[in-house]
Amino acid sequence: VLSLTSEARNSYGLRRQEYGRYRHHCTQRLHRIRKTLGFTHGKDKSFASRPITAETITDEKYLHLMLFQAERAWGYAMEIKALSVALDDTRKQQHYMNRLKKAAKTAGELEALCSTKAGKVDVRSTLDAQAYSALMSGYVLFEAQQWQGALEKFSAARAIYDKLSLAGTSHQEALCHAAMDEIDPNIRFCGYRLRLAKDGVINVEELVKMSAANKGSGSDVLMREIEHLIAQTRQEKAQDLESIQWRSKVLPLKNPKLATAILAAQETAAELNNLQGAASEAKLEQFDKVLQAYAEVEKHVKKALKEDAVAAAKVKSSKSEQNTADLNMIATYISYSSLRTAIDRNLLLAKDIYNKLEGDEATTDRNEDVHYQNLVKAYDNVVQNLTAIQELPGVAADTILASEVESKLLYYKAWRCFFTATAYSKLSRHVEAIALFDRAQSYATQIRSGLGRSSASSHGASADSFSVTENELQEIESKIRGRKCQVHAAWYLENGQESGDGIEDKLLSMSLDEKSLDERLDSYPTSITSKANPTVPHLVDFPPALQPIPAKPLFFDIAFNHMDYNHDALAARAGRPKAAQSESSGGGWFGSIWGRK
């Protein structure tokens, strides 16, 4: 159904929204199909309606008749809407709704016929007809502003297309995704009108799941049919899956059950790419499904290894040894993929915790149950997963992979030490925090020492490379330096009063006798260390040593005001009488200023 409608719509006008042209095409195509089947109604007085029933259907073209009748009615409705956008005229509005209802009714009859002819119509076509009928019914309910019913119909159609995209060719997958893209805006609008938004955002995936849960057992039956179809498609694809490629090695797959399980795990992992903008809860749920799929593959691998061991015990040959080696390498590949998925899951969990502690979501209300210990635990799980990868058979022989895993292990150990130190600093245990920051810096130094060699050796590595990039290394080094400075400052603030006497004693004990190396460059140094610390070179004084500097003396010209001369003794020595001296020396206004008598 989807392939026929998509091809017809794209070829006859809908790329340019020419609904009238598409409606005329549907009319002409119906006439050609009726003439081919000999299923015409007749003209004028000989006209007799010939309904299509389950007994009438002897060819798939009868189903094409039903499909293009629905398409013609839908195209006519869209033409009316395009010509009168506002639909203010009641008659046009009624005509528009009648055409939509006609399309939904015909699509429902098509679905019923496909279900009735279960033995002759394949499962995919039946499910496709169900999705088409749900979509047309959703359009009718949407225009009638019955938001809850429209949401249920649109969600049912989208769920079917989502599952059908996993069971088919790449062309069928692209058609299903295009149909989902057309449905999503309608689902968002229905959710908006029903006020189902969370923090102002409409999550289509959650609305579809909620609608499926409310629908009940009917949806469960539909999902079982879809899962059965997907299982059949996987078995068909597994027959073509003869080998897998990993780390430049081609591993043959001779066990069909194992090939089917691997294909199922790969398809489940591929669904993670469709959840880029989804909520973290949805991503974590999908990660759990991927881990379950890989656990199922591991069961098949163990069973295949057990059967191979029994066969090798009876008869040994060069081919049997090669088969055993291939199975062991497949087991390593599956364990590696599972551990890699677990690492990605733990990193996503760590990112959410970090955002709640230090990111945009860091608020008091949200962080009552979130602590740095949770973040340390998440990174500890990542370290354990990387250690498990190192212990897998065959990893040590791959020098590039081994070096990449080692560098990534040191990288996440550094992050673990960083957040452990942060947790200690929050508890005011600054000495332990500084020691842990130094340990984290030592891990970063080890990574940098091997960064050049690993980048040169891993040139052209695969997309799942574990190598640490220069930007990642610079980020953690910058954070370590910044947080370490904060802890140093916090320690000095808390212990500044207690260490004040010690600082004063150090200042008093400073000497001007010992010179640093930069002050005696003109003479050959007999030693570049100081007496206080003979193991550390004394290159410069830090903090700078105290030095005497010349200063201008302070002088205040006020001593003359305090001088008192014995004028009587001076007069006697000069041979002047006292009275005459008083008259000659004590008069005048200026004399009173200078304090003379």
Secondary structure, 3 states (H helix, E strand, C coil): CHHHHHHHHHHCCHHHCCHHHHHHHHHHHHHHHHHHHCCCCCCHHHCCCCCCCCCCCCCCHHHHHHHHHHHHHHHHHHHHHHHCCCCCCHHHHHHHHHHHHHHHHHHHHHHHHHHHCCCCCCHHHHHHHHHHHHHHHHHHHHHCCCHHHHHHHHHHHHHHHHHHCCCCCHHHHHHHHHHHHHHHHHHHHHHHHCCCCECCECCHHHHHHHHHHHHCHHHHHHHHHHHHHHHHHHHHHHHHCCEEEECCEEEECCCHHHHHHHHHHHHHHHHHHHHCCCCHHHHHHHHHHHHHHHHHHHHHHHHHHHHHHHHHHHCCCHHHHHHHHHHHHHHHHHHHHHHHHHHHHHHHHHHHHHHHHCCCCCCCCCCCCCCHHHHHHHHHHHHHHHHHHHCCCCCCCCHHHHHHHHHHHHHHHHHHHHHHHHHHHHCCCHHHHHHHHHHHHHHHHHHHHHHHHHHHHCCCCCCCCCCCCHHHHHHHHHHHHHHHHHHHHHHHHHHCCCCHHHHHHHHHCCCCCCCCHHHCCCCCCCCCECCCCCCCECCCCCCCCCCCCCCCCCCCCCHHHHCCCCHHHHHHHHCCCHHHHHHHHCCCHHHHHCCCC
